[in-house]
């Protein structure tokens, strides 16, 4: 299947990065290369783009899409390792970083990846297929309490306890191996009224398992802080989130890196020695226009927040 991913908030990201033609930029979630293509179009031959992705299918697709550019470096890794990646490349600082935290349309639609509750496939959900933990391991090996906590914390699932109980009961009979098997078990743990809601009954649990498998939230705050530290003066970090848990972590990490003086207002000078790495450029997150939503309904929950590095 062709690697397809509609780049969300594309124009807003390019504007937010405030690209210097000879700068060094990082697309930490390369995907199909849509954002990267536009960044490279805004660079001259002296500029450089580093594209990072955990998914080898994404890297393969991006290498084809970006084949006309000679100033592109591809890295198979996790953007959470930004400091180590740049150190390995002998790069001291970059002028902009983009992170699109959404799952690509390819990953959702390609049945054998196991991300979708609409297609039958082996329980996988790994963005990097070389990772040791898959959705199969989470569903079949985690205890009831841990499953319930993951479903509630990462999926905000109201019926997390009853769904976790049903999973543990079912796997005593046989291992749960496929996505549609799991969907039916999830449904059995929910009241009838919940099955008639507009949202698919398995959506929240599948989201929670995907987040757990790929450690999407546990490393996010550190990834944000390390990305800001990797920026040159006036460099920009643009992050697109797709659900409230991600957005909350990014917002708070930005605020923490911006810093705040805690001295009493009547003090003539600051003595608390707070550290500021820069400033938040978006008081409120940037969201998709109605025009974009007509073309790409999956962009509805996207939020873009921008941070600018400023030397103190």
Beta strands, then each sheet from edge to edge (+ up, - down):
strand 1: 24-27
strand 2: 48-53
strand 3: 72-76
strand 4: 94-100
strand 5: 231-241
strand 6: 278-280
strand 7: 303-309
sheet 1: 3+ 2+ 1+ 4+ 5+ 7- 6+
end
